[in-house]
Amino acid sequence: MSEDISQNRRRLIGAATLTLAAAPFGVIGTAGAQSTVPEIKPGTNTTFANLKQIHAGLLDVGYAEAGPADGPPVVLLHGWPYDIYSYADVTALLAAAGYRVLVPYVRGCGTTRFLSSATVRNGQQSVVAVDVIAFMDALKIQKAIVAGYDWGARSADIVAALWPERCKGLVSVSGYLIGSVQANEMPLPPKDEFLWWYQYYFSTQRGVLGYTKYRADFAKLIWQLASPKWAFDDATFARTAASFDNPDYVAIVIHNYRWRLGLAKGEAKYDSLEKRLAASPVITVPTITLEGDANGAPHPDSAAYANKFSGKYEHRLITGGIGHNLPQEAPQAFAQAIIDVAGTA
């Protein structure tokens, strides 16, 4: 990651209208493009009709599937501390539009389990993305639109950057999130460091014990801070909080954040991937990046990453008090971005 992106990745966007990022190789559509996705009240869909398990790489992956089996495949990747229910409405919209929608639980979350007790509970960025490729392989999906937010956006970015032949198009909330341990060594101004308080909490044993004991309370606090205008109810939170009972949940989260700070080692077999990611590779597939106008979580300014996309590209700012969990808070806008990317690929 470049110094500019490193310094800007934690700044908040202050604009309040839909905007297009500068793109040297053109853009997808126009800022005033009409939506083709039906209007939907967020929270309309609260269940998945089809929950499955499949052995994929090192994992037995739990996932939701909807839509026609022969439809264009879309893989939706959730973030932390969230789960697949972030995509309940998006899944229904895309399935109705004819897409085959696949929503896997990330390692350590929900019904996803490690196949072996001997496997390192590794949460480094390349590994979580490798899980996505293994998931696609297990389902015999050669190429898909990949979309995500938070951890899921980072994994989607990595799939698009390292395996473009597997990615038909990309939708990424908060843009380009590929990083490196070396970039994270650079200190930020105190007000920006403050936003990452939980990262430093997790670096302590007190943090491990506290997170283990209060994982649900911790998640609810993050939801409130990251989406200050999202009035989620107790039932919405409870559906997702059940996913945190996974026996590897705490280990994966702690390793992820400690690895970012260079406080935990990754696995040597992924060093070559991390070296490529540290070079901040340009993403060439058709891409739409999204941002909510009320995202309270650390995230980069869109201007900091516009030049990391060399294919057809557009940035959209979603207004109306939309926070960090954009697909659950603004499902119509997220689904529309996927359909628009699919139409250009």
N, C-alpha and C positions, 0 to 999 in steps of 0.2 A: 504494500500500500504506500502511495506517495506521501510525502510530508504534509502536503495540503489536505489530502483526504484524511490522514491521521488526525490532524489538528481540527478538522471540521466535522468529524464523524459524530461528535457529541453535541453539536449545536442544534438549536431548535429553529424550525422554519416559522417565519412570522407572517408570511403572505396569507391572504384570505380569499383568493379567487383561483379558478382553474387556470393553470399556466402550462406552456410548453417549454421544455428545456431546449437550449441550443443544441442542435445535432448536426455534425458536419456531413453526415451521409443521409440526410432526409429524416422525415418523421412519419409516423403512422397516423393517418386521418387528420382531423382538425380539432381545435379546442371546442368548437361548437357542434361537434358531431352528435347526431341524434342517437339516443339509447335504443337498442333493439331488445333489451332485457326487460321483462315485465316489472313494474314497481312491486316492491315487497316490503312489508314491515319487518325490520330486523327482529329475529326471535320467532318468526312464524313457524319455522321447522326446528324441532327439538330432539328428533331421533333420527337414526339411520335404520332403514329397513333391512340392510344386508351387511352384517359384520362378519368378517372372515379372519382366518389365520393362514399364513404361508411361510414355509422355511425359505429364508433368503439370506445367503451369506452366513454370517455368524448368529443370525437371529431367527426366532419364530415371530414374525411380524403380524401384529393385529392391525386390521385396516377396514375401512368402510368402502363399499363399492356401490355405484349407482349408474343408471343409464344403460343404453344398449351395448351389448358385448362387442359389437363391431363398430361402435362409434369412435371418433377421434379421441385418443387417450389423453387425459389431463391428470397430472399428479399434483396434489395440493399438500403442502408441507407446513405444519404448524410450528408455533414458537414456544417460548418459555416465559412464564409458567402457565401455559395454555394446553389445549389438546385438540383432537379432531373435531370437537363440537364447535370450534371457531368457524367451521366450514359447513355446518348443517344447512343453512340457507343457500349458500353458494352452490353446494352440491345439488340441491333440488333444482335450482335455476339452470345449471349446466346440463343436468340429466334431461330436463324437459326440452332443452335445445338440441339434444341428440349426441351429447358427449358421453364417453365412458369415463367416469370420475372415480379416482382412487385416492383415498386419504389415509395414509399410514400413520400409526403412532410412532414417534421417534424412539430410539433406543432409550430404555429406562422409564418409559411412560406407558400408561394404560396396560393393554394386554400383550405388548411386545416383550419378549423374554429372550435372554441369551440361551443358546443351545447347549453351551458348556459352562460349568462353574469355573473352569480354568481361564476363560477368556478375560482379558484385561477390561475393566470397566472404564473404557476410554471415551472421553467426550470431545476430543480435539476436532477442529473443523473439517479436516479432510476425511476423517473416519465417518462422521455423520453423513457426509455427502456420498461416500462409497456405499453406505447402506442404501441410499436411493437407487444407485445403479444396480445393486444386488436385488433390490425389490423389483425393479423393472425386468431384470433378467429372469427372475423366478416366474414372473407373469408373462414372459415371452413378448415383452413390449420393446420393440427396437427403438422407437422414437416417440416422444410425448411433449406436450406443452407442460412446463414445470413452473409452479408458482408457489410463493410463500411470503411469510412475514417473520421478523425476528430471526430466531435460529433457522426457521424454514426458508427465509429469504436468502440467508447466507448459503445454505445448502443448495438452493436453486441456482444462485449465482455461480457456485463452484461447478455444478453439473454443466451449466451453460459454457463456462470458461474452459474446463478441462476436457469435456466430452461433448462438444457441439454437435457431433454426429448423432447424439442421442436426444438432443433437445430441439424440438421444432420451433419453440418460442418460449419467452420468459416473461413472467410478471413478478416484479419484486417490490415489496413495500420497503421504503427507505433506501432503495437503490442498490448501490454497490457496497456490499458488506464484507467482502473478502479482506482478511487481515493477516497479520503475522505477529509472532512473539516479538520480533525485532521492532516493528512499528509501535507495538504497545509499550515498549520501554520508554518512549518519549513522554515526559510529564506534560500535563495539560494545566491550564490556569485553574486556580482553586474552585471557581464556580462550576467548571466542567468536571473536575474530579469529584465534586460533591454528588453529582448525578449518578456516579458509579459506586455509591456507598456499599451496596450489597456485594460487589466484587471483592472489596477489601474485607468485608465481614466473612465471606466464604474462605478467605485465606487463613483464617484462624481456627483453632480447635473449638473455641467457643461458638464460632459460626456453624461448624458442622453439627455440634450438639443442638444448637438453637434451631437450625433449619430442620433437623430430624424431628424435633419435638413440635415445632410450630409451622410445618410446611404449608398447611392450609391457610393459616393466618398470614403467613408471609406472602403467599400468592395473592390473597385478597388485597393486601396493601399495595403490591406491585400493580395490580389491575387498576386500583384507584389512582395511583400516581401516574401511571402510563396513559390512562384514559380518563382524565378528570371530569369529562362531561358525559361519560357513558353511565347511564342509570341502570346497570344490570341488577337483576333481582337475585334472591337467595337460591332459587331453583336453578338459574343459569349457572351460577358459580358452583353449586353442588354437583352438577353433571360433570363438570371438568375436574373438580377437586378429587373425585374418586380415582382419577388417573394417577394421582400422586402417591397412591398406596403401592405402586410397583416396588418390588424389593430392591431394585437397582436405581431408583429415581434419585435419591440423594447423592449416591456415588457418582453418577453421570453428571449431574449439575455441578457438584463441587470440582470434579476433574476438569470440566469445560472451562470454568472461570479461573481456576488455578493455572491451567495450561496457558491461557491467554496472557497471564502475567509472568510466565516463565517459572512458576513455583511448582509445577508438576511436569514430569517428562511425558512426551508422546511416545509412540512406538516407532522404533527405527524403520520398520518396514513401510511406514508412510512418509519417511523423510523426503523422498523424491517428489511426492505430491506437494508437501508443504513448501519445498524449495520453489516449485513452479508458482504456487499461490503467493509466496512472498514477493515475487516479481510483479505482482499486481496485473495479471493477464487481462487483456482487452476481451470483452464479450462481443461476439460477432453475430449472434442470432437475433431475430426480431424481438424487440423488448419494449415493454411499457413499465415504467417505474411509477409507484404511487406514494403519496404521503397524505396523512390526515392533517387538517388544520389545527387540531388540538392534541397532537402527539406529545405527551409529557415524558416519554422515555428518551434516553440519549439516542440521537440519530444525526446523520450528516446533512448538511445543506445540499440541495439538489445540484447546485452549481459545482460542487466539489467532485462530482462523479460523472457528469454528463459526457466527458471525453473518454470514459471507460466503455462506452457502447459504440461500436463502429458500424453496426447494421442499422436497419430501420428502427427508429427510436422515438419515443415520446415520454414526457414526464407529465403526470396529472396530479394536481393538488385537489384533494376531495374535501369540500367544505361542509359545514353544518355541525361543528363540534366533534369531528371524528378523531379518535385517538389511535393508540398503538395497535390495537387488535382490529385492524381495518376490515378484514373480511367478515367479521361478526358484527361490526358496527355499521358497515356500509356494503352489504353483500351485493347489491345491484351494481355498484361501481366496480367491485372486484370481478364479478362475473363478466361484466361488459368488457373489461380490459382483456380478459382471456379470449373472449370471442373476437375482439378486434385484432389481437395478435395472431390468432388462428387464421384470420382472413387475409393476412399479408404474407404468411410463411409459404 
